[in-house]
Amino acid sequence: MRNIPYPPEKIEDGIGFLANQLSFALRQNATRECEAIGYRATPEGLGILFLLSRQDGLPQSQISEFLAKDKAAITRLLNALEKEGLVKRDHDKDDRRVVHSHLTPKGKKAVEDILPAFHSFFIEVFDGIDADEFDVARKVLRQIIANLKKRGDG
């Protein structure tokens, strides 16, 4: 295995720089996609909605861990989603300290409306990238994340 030269000659070739640019562009575009179909949503809020659409009833601690956000940020996001009627929360019957989050019917409808728009959006975003290249990119990113977590920094 050959060593990866780091830092790169040009800052814009750095993995951190590229990851930040990708994250920023995805966030901006996701917000615009939602606004275009009548939803005012943050990318973080969307992350919670999409996560709950697949795993309803998650405790806030698991949402926090999955989305790599601190618990206070998740609480603020859930407060906003609850205020909009997209999410409801309830306390665990055995441990009142644990709070579970659920999509409301309005939240489920939002996900149903947003997913087709995002499907079209990502088809456009991934244009020119073949499935094998995409799989390699995903594998590399997961390995970098795993390496950072091993260090205790991720």
NORKA-V760521 format. One record per helix or strand of 2 or more residues. SS is the DSSP state (alpha for helix, beta for strand). FROM is the first residue (numbers start at 1). TO is the last residue. Records with the same first field share a line. If there is no record, write none. Layout:
# NORKA-V760521
SS = FROM-TO / FROM-TO
This chain:
# NORKA-V760521
alpha = 11-13 / 15-36 / 43-54 / 60-67 / 71-83 / 105-125 / 131-151
beta = 58-59 / 87-91 / 99-103
